[in-house]
Amino acid sequence: MRTLVALVVLFALSACATRENAPRSSAEQHGFEIARTNCSSCHAVGPSGDSTAPEAPPFRRLSEHYRIDDLEEALAEGINVGHPAMPHFEFPPEDIDALVSYLESIQDSPGRGSARD
């Protein structure tokens, strides 16, 4: 019986790990790398965790305040709003597409904040 319980627990844990670490598309992976490199010093950029800066929202909750695809223009022209300490960023079109794809993939409320859905 213990063996059966252990197998069930092991299966459940592996299923959770697989879902959490599911391979992303190459665009989403590139977007994650952009977010990790440029934003993770203040924002929680993954599907869980808290931002290190209290005024910097976790990326997975951005759709609560913004349409994610509306961020494309701000990313192209240079984000100069957000939290007070946020640096000015401008991204080339391929990076914007990748970052928006990644942001859409991690939202707590899938389907919110995007006209692509």
PEZIRA-V948697 format. One record per pair of residues at least 24 apart in sequence whose ideal C-beta (glycine too) atoms are under 10 Angstrom apart, sorted by the first residue. I is the first residue (numbers start at 1). J is the second residue. D is the distance in Angstrom with one decimal. If there is no record, write none. Layout:
BEGIN
I&J&D ; I&J&D
END
This chain:
BEGIN
19&47&9.9 ; 20&46&9.4 ; 20&47&7.1 ; 20&48&8.2 ; 22&105&9.7 ; 24&101&8.7 ; 24&102&7.4 ; 24&105&6.6 ; 24&106&9.5 ; 25&98&9.2 ; 25&101&6.9 ; 25&102&9.1 ; 25&105&8.2 ; 26&98&8.3 ; 26&101&9.6 ; 27&94&8.7 ; 27&97&6.4 ; 27&98&4.6 ; 27&99&9.1 ; 27&100&9.0 ; 27&101&4.5 ; 27&102&7.5 ; 27&105&9.3 ; 28&98&7.2 ; 28&99&9.4 ; 28&100&9.8 ; 28&101&5.1 ; 28&102&4.7 ; 28&103&9.2 ; 28&104&8.5 ; 28&105&5.1 ; 28&106&8.7 ; 29&98&8.2 ; 29&101&9.5 ; 29&102&7.8 ; 29&105&10.0 ; 30&94&8.1 ; 30&95&7.5 ; 30&97&8.9 ; 30&98&4.0 ; 30&99&8.1 ; 30&101&8.3 ; 30&102&7.7 ; 31&59&10.0 ; 31&95&7.9 ; 31&96&9.1 ; 31&97&8.1 ; 31&98&3.9 ; 31&99&4.3 ; 31&100&7.1 ; 31&101&5.3 ; 31&102&2.7 ; 31&103&6.9 ; 31&104&9.0 ; 31&105&8.0 ; 31&106&9.4 ; 32&59&9.6 ; 32&98&8.5 ; 32&99&8.7 ; 32&101&9.6 ; 32&102&5.0 ; 32&103&9.6 ; 32&105&8.7 ; 32&106&8.5 ; 33&95&9.7 ; 33&98&8.3 ; 33&99&9.5 ; 33&102&8.8 ; 34&75&9.7 ; 34&89&9.6 ; 34&91&7.3 ; 34&95&5.6 ; 34&96&9.1 ; 34&98&6.3 ; 34&99&5.0 ; 34&102&7.6 ; 35&59&6.3 ; 35&98&9.4 ; 35&99&6.4 ; 35&102&6.3 ; 35&103&7.7 ; 35&106&9.2 ; 36&102&9.8 ; 38&87&8.5 ; 38&89&6.3 ; 38&91&8.6 ; 38&95&9.5 ; 38&99&8.9 ; 39&79&10.0 ; 39&82&9.9 ; 39&86&9.0 ; 39&87&9.6 ; 39&89&8.4 ; 39&99&9.1 ; 41&85&9.9 ; 41&87&9.7 ; 42&82&9.1 ; 42&83&7.0 ; 42&85&7.0 ; 42&86&7.2 ; 42&87&9.3 ; 43&82&9.2 ; 43&83&8.8 ; 43&86&9.2 ; 44&106&9.9 ; 45&102&8.5 ; 45&103&9.2 ; 45&106&8.3 ; 46&106&6.9 ; 47&105&8.5 ; 47&106&4.7 ; 47&107&9.1 ; 47&108&8.4 ; 48&106&9.2 ; 48&108&9.8 ; 51&83&9.0 ; 53&83&6.4 ; 53&84&9.5 ; 53&85&6.8 ; 53&86&9.0 ; 54&83&8.8 ; 55&82&8.5 ; 55&83&3.9 ; 55&84&6.6 ; 55&85&7.4 ; 55&86&8.7 ; 56&82&7.5 ; 56&83&4.9 ; 56&84&9.8 ; 56&85&8.1 ; 56&86&7.4 ; 57&82&8.5 ; 57&83&7.9 ; 58&106&9.1 ; 58&108&8.6 ; 59&99&9.5 ; 59&102&8.2 ; 59&103&6.0 ; 59&106&6.3 ; 59&107&8.5 ; 60&103&8.5 ; 60&105&9.6 ; 60&106&4.7 ; 60&107&5.9 ; 60&108&5.1 ; 60&109&9.3 ; 61&106&9.5 ; 61&107&7.5 ; 61&108&5.7 ; 61&109&8.6 ; 61&113&9.9 ; 62&103&6.1 ; 62&104&9.6 ; 62&106&9.0 ; 62&107&7.0 ; 62&108&9.4 ; 62&112&9.8 ; 62&113&6.9 ; 63&103&8.1 ; 63&104&8.1 ; 63&106&9.6 ; 63&107&4.5 ; 63&108&7.6 ; 63&109&6.0 ; 63&110&8.8 ; 63&111&8.8 ; 63&112&4.4 ; 63&113&2.8 ; 63&114&7.3 ; 64&107&8.6 ; 64&108&7.6 ; 64&109&7.3 ; 64&112&7.6 ; 64&113&7.8 ; 65&113&8.5 ; 66&103&9.4 ; 66&113&6.3 ; 67&112&8.6 ; 67&113&4.9 ; 67&114&6.4 ; 67&115&6.9 ; 67&116&9.9 ; 68&99&9.7 ; 68&100&6.1 ; 68&101&9.4 ; 68&102&9.8 ; 68&103&5.1 ; 68&104&5.1 ; 68&105&9.8 ; 68&106&9.9 ; 68&107&6.9 ; 68&112&8.5 ; 68&113&4.4 ; 68&114&4.8 ; 68&115&9.1 ; 68&116&8.3 ; 68&117&9.7 ; 69&100&6.2 ; 69&103&9.2 ; 69&104&7.7 ; 69&113&7.7 ; 69&114&5.0 ; 69&115&5.4 ; 69&116&5.9 ; 69&117&9.5 ; 70&100&9.6 ; 70&113&8.2 ; 70&114&8.9 ; 70&115&8.5 ; 71&96&8.4 ; 71&99&8.1 ; 71&100&6.4 ; 71&103&7.1 ; 71&104&10.0 ; 71&113&9.0 ; 71&114&9.9 ; 72&96&5.5 ; 72&97&7.9 ; 72&99&8.9 ; 72&100&5.7 ; 75&99&6.5 ; 75&100&7.5 ; 75&103&9.9
END
